Amino acid sequence: MSDPPPSDFVLLGVPDVNGSIRGKAFRPAAFESSLRDGVAQTDLLLALDPVDIPISDYEAFGIRAGASDLVVRPEPETLHEMHWRPGWRICLGTPYWANGSVCEYASREVLRAALEGPARLGYRVLAAFEYEIRIRDGEGRPLSSGISYSASEIQRFGTFVDRLVPALDAMGVELTAVHTEAGPGLLELNLAPRYGLEAADNAALLKFAVKEVATSAGLTASFLAKPAAGEEGSSGHIHFSFWGESGNAFAASPDGDLPATVRGAVGGTLEHLAAASLLLNPTINSYKRLVPGFFAPVNASWGLDNRSAAVRVIRSNDAGKCRIECRRPGADANPYLALAALVASAADGIARGAEPPPLVSGDAYARADLPALPGSLEAALVAFEADAPFRRLLGDRFSAYYAVSRRWELKAWQQVVTDWERERYERAV
């Protein structure tokens, strides 16, 4: 008996506060209707934690307010084929409140608002994401032993990559390179640079496709920042530059001098980096990646092509390739919120003419004189609440909303008794 023909559906999804795409699948006629009128979806989508428990600390929406409806309107330019599932397409949507105003808590809208900062200065933001992910087979074994840039071990990911590339192509996401990293099963994926929202959309669609394609191949894919002690974690580095009418505003002069725009952007980024850690490193697990020796920055530092620093300024003979890389984000960061935090901070620094501290040469981890960045979610929340100018850059209403979600994560963690605690203390106390 032959398989039934595939059904046609459009998955209309909204990236949630954690960066996961949540939504509903519509038949074609219903989706066409949504293009005209939008569709109702519960505002509980704004108030769910990573394991789908309603965050009851929100009072104006979500479970305590009766989980009323939002109106989600599709963004037609984000409509793409889901190559691994014939007949299915995916489209990102924008949620609106019942009164017709856009939902200011939605991740895409936070980034859209943050991009207005550079726009007021006359700049567009060009950005690219690179993710380190762990791929395991059906038995939970990593596909590689953990040799970085291995010409032989990259072949072990061949089946996965062969399926991933057409899936990304169908969604308009350009994968430019892959290579192995120094952790078992660790694979780095590099995305092509794109302007503004499209860069973050591509990152969100990549994360969605990676998990779906891995599952279809009998594999598992993880963006967990630190899956195992003693191993390199999974980063989510972000490269960005500001572009104006005359080209790349981050381009170095012929003699290598950095323009004021770069200095201002670095200064602003470093000034707000402690507070921004709440968005760049949003989970309890994120901070276990941030330890010296694993190319994960622990202090507010910058340098020229220095991978031990939190902010790496990349100069190039090709003016278009001059850019800033922030190495603080983990692979678990919401790409919209992470990029919003960085571009808002950089634009703020440029607007104020901020000057960065002295650059770091050599090993930034060895510098005890540099300001430490938060080493836990709790410390990051304290830094976030102490930086009122940064919260205003993201919007006070969103910032208050986001802080509630992070405090919820802390409460969830504090209620857990781990195997480590039992093994360490049960006989001794």
N, C-alpha and C positions, 0 to 999 in steps of 0.2 A: 504494500500500500504506500503510495507516494505521500510525501509531506504536504500539508496544506500550503497554499501560497501565502506569502507574508502579508500581514495586515499593515495598512498605512496609518501612522500616527505621527503627531508632532508633540514632542516633549517640551512644554513651556515651563522654563525653570527660572528661579530667582536665586542668585548666590546669597546664602545666609551669612550670619555674623562670623561663622567659622570658615567661610569660603566654599562650603559644599553647595551644590546646585540642588534645590528642592523645587518640586513642582508637580504638574499633572500632565498626563498624555491625552491629547485630543485627536479625534478623527478629523480628517481634512476639512469637512464642512464646518465643524465646530471651531476649528482654528481660524478659518476665514472669518467667522463671526466675531471671534476675539479681536481680530485686527481692527474691526470697526468699533466694537463696544467695550473691549476688555472682558476679563472674566473674574469672577469672585474667587478669592482664595483666602483662607483664614489668616488672621494676623498672628496666629500662634507660630507661623513661620519665623517671626521676629524674636520669638521667645522660647526656643528649644535649645537644649545644650547638646554636646556632641553625641550623647547616647540617647537622644530623643526625649529626655525628661523635660517637662515644661518648667521654665524658670519662673517660680512663683513670686519672686521679688519684684516683678513688674506689676504695677497697679493699673496703668492706663490702657493696657492692651494685654493680650495673651490670656492665660487660663483664669486669672483673677477678674478679668473684665468681660468674661464670657466668650472669648475667642471670636470676636466679630470679624466681618469680612474686610479685606483689602480688595481693591480693583487692580488686577495685573494687566498691563498693556504690553503686547509683544513689541520687541525692537526688530523690525523686519530685516535690517542689515545683518543681524546675527543668526539668521536662519540657515542651517547647514545640514547636510546629510550625515547620518550616523552609519558610516561605512560598514561597521561590524554587525549591524542589525538592519538587513534589507527592508526597505519600506518606511523606516523611521527617520525622522529629522529632529533636530533640537533647535530651540530658539530661546534666547534670553529675554526676560521681561522686566519691566519697571513697575513696582508697586506704588499705588496711590491710596491715600486715605479716602474715606467715604465722602468727604467734602470736596474732593477733586485735587487737593494739594499733594505733591509728590512726597513719598515717605522718606524723610530725612535720615532714617536709620538704615536704609538699604545700602549695602556695600558699594554698589556701582555709583549710587548718588553721592556718597561721601567722596569718592575719587573724582567724580565729575565736578563737585564743588571745589575740591582742592586744586584742580587744574585751572581754576579761575585765577589763582594767585600768580602763576607764571604768565597767564594770558594778559593780566593787567600790566605786566612788565613788557609785553610784546613778544612773548615766547610760547612756542609749542614744546611739549615734552616728548622726546623720543626715548623709549625704554625697552629693555630686553630682560627676560628672566632666564635663569639657569637653575635647574633642579637636580639634586642628587636623590635618587630613589633606590630602594632595595627590592630586588626581584628574587622570589623564591619559587621552587617547583612545588608540585602537588603534595610532596612529603615534607614541605617546610625547609628544604635544603637550599642555601644560597646558590645562585647560578655561577658565581665566580668565587675565587679564593680571597680576593681583595688585593690585587696588584694594580696600582694606578697606571693608567695609560698603557695597558697591556695590549699588544697587537694580537696576541693569541687568545686571551680570555674574552676579548670583545666578541669573538665568534660564538661564545656560549649564549649570547643574547640575540643571536641572529633571528630565530623564529619570532621572538617578541618584537624586535625592531621591524622586521619585514611586515608584520601585521599593523604595527603602530603608524608607520609612515603614511600608507594610504588613508588610514583613519583620520590622521591630522590634516592631510591634504584636502580631504573632503570637507573639513570644517574650516578651511582657510588658514590653518595654523602651519607656519613654516618651521620645521625642525632643521637646524643648520648643521648640527654635529652631535655625536655621542662618543663617550669614552668611559672606560672603567675608572673607578676611584678606589682609594685605599681602605676598603672595608668589604667584608664578604657580601657578595651579591649587589654591590653598590655600583650604580650606573648613573652617569651625568648626562642630562639632556639640555641642549642649548637651543633657545628660541631666537628667531630673527627679530631685530628691533622693529617696533611699530609705534605709532603715535598714540599718546593718551590712553583713552579707554580701551582701544583695540589691544594694546599691549597686555593689559590685565585680563581682558576677555580671553585672549589666547592662552594665558597662563591658567585660567580657570578651566578652560576647555581641555587643555593638556592634562591637567590633573584628573578630570573626569574620564577622558579617553584612556589614559594609562591604566586606570583601575579596571575599566570595562574590557579593554583589549587583553589585559593580563588574565582576567577571569575566563575569557573566551578561549584562551590558549592553555587553560589548566594551570595557570600560575597565580601568584599573589604579588601585588605591588603595594609598597608602603611609603608614605611621606612622613612617617614618624621621625622627629628630629634626632632622637637618640634611642635606638632600639636595644642596644647592648652596651654594658660597661666595658671600657677598654678598647672600644672600636670608634672609628671616625663616625661622626654624626652625619645627618643629611641636611645640607644647606639649601637655601633658596635665594642666592645672591641676585641683586638687582643692579643693572647698569642703566644709567640715564644721562641725558644731556638736554640742554635747552637750545632751541633753534628759533632764530629771528629772521628778519628779511634778508640780512646779509649772510645767513648761513649758521653754522654751529657756534653758538656763543661761548662754548667751552674750549674752542680750539686754541692751542698754544701759539705764541708768536714764533716766527722763524728761528729766533734764538732760544726758544724753549721756555720763555717766561709765561707764567700762568696769568690769564686775564682776570680782571676784578670780578667778573661773574663767577669764575671757578672759586676764587678765594671766598667770596660771599656765600656761595652755595655750600662749600665745605664748612665755613664758620657756622652757618645756620644749622646745618645737619648735625654737627658735633654738639652745638649748644642744646639741641632738643633730643639728642640721641638716647639719653637715659629714659625720658618720658616716652619716646617713640618705641622703646623696647617692648612696651605693653602690646603694641600692634605687630612688631617685627618678630617677637618671641611670645606668642599668645597663650601657651599652655604650660602646665606644670613641667612636662617633659622637656620643653624647649631649652630650659636652663641647664639641663644635664649635658647638652651639646657644647655649651659655652665654657670650655675649660682650656687652659694653655696647652699648646702642643698639638692641637687638632685643627688648626687653621680656622678657629672660631673665635672672634675677637672678644676680649674681656674688658677693654678700656676704651675711653673716648680718644681715639688716635687717628692720625691720617698720615699718608706718605705717598711718594711717587712710585707707582708700580710695586707697592709693598703689601704682600698678601697677609702679613701678620697684623696689619692695622685694620681698624673698623671701616675706615673710608679710604679707598684706594683711588688715587687720581691716575688716570691712564692717558699718557701723551702719545701722539702718533704723528708720523710725517704726513699721514692722510688726515686732513682737518676734520673730516666727517667721522673719524673713529675716536676722537678725543672725547673722554667721558669720565664720569664718576661711577665707581662700583661701591655699593654698600655691602659688606660681607657679614653684617650682623644677622639678617633674617634667616630663619630656619625654613625647611621645606614645608613645615606645618603652618606657615603664615598665610592668612587670607591675602591673595595678591592685590586685591583692590585696596585694602586698608594699608598694607605695607607700602605700596607705591604712593598712596595719598599722604602717609606720614612723611615720606622722604621728599616729595616734591613740594609739599607745604613748608617744610623746614628749610629747604634750599631756597625757595622763592622768598621766604621771610628774611633769610640771611642776605640775599642779593639786595632786597629792598632797603634794608637797614645799613648796607655797606659793612656787614660783619667781617671781621678778620679772624682767620683760624689761628690756633696756637702754633708754635713751631712744629714743623713736620718731623716725623719719626724716621730715622734711618736704622736699618737693622731690625732686631727682634723686638717688636712692641710688647710682647708678653713679659719681657724681662724688665720693663720700665715700671718700677714701683712708684714713680712720681706722677704718673698719668692718672686722671680721674677714672675710678672704677665704674663700670656700667653695672646695672642690676644683675645680681646672680640668682634671683628667684622671681617667681611671678608676684609674690608679695612685695618684694623690693621694687619691682617695676611699677606696681600699682601705686606705691608711695610716691615714686618719682613722677608718675603721670599726674597725680593729684596735686603735686607741688608746682607743676609747670602750667600755670593758668594761661600764659600766652600761647602755648602749644595747643591746649584744649580749645582755645578760641579759634585757632587756625583750622581745626577739624570741625568746629561747630560745638557750642556748649551743650546743646541738646543731645547730639550724637555722643559726645564724650561721656555725659552722664549715663546714657544708655549702655555704652560699651563697658564702662567701669563696673556696672552692675553684673554684666555677664562674666567678667573676670573674677569678681568677688565670689560669684557662684561657683566658679571652678575651684577657688581656694577652699570654700566650705565643703565641696564634694571631696576634695583631697584630704582635708582634716578629719573626715569621718571614716577614712579607710585605715584598717590595720594591715600592714604588709607582712609578707613572709620574712623580710629582712628584720623587722622589729621582733618578731617571734623568735627567730633564730639567734638574734644577738642578745636579747634581754631575758628570755623566759627562764633560763637556769640561773642567771646571775643576780636577779633582783628579788 
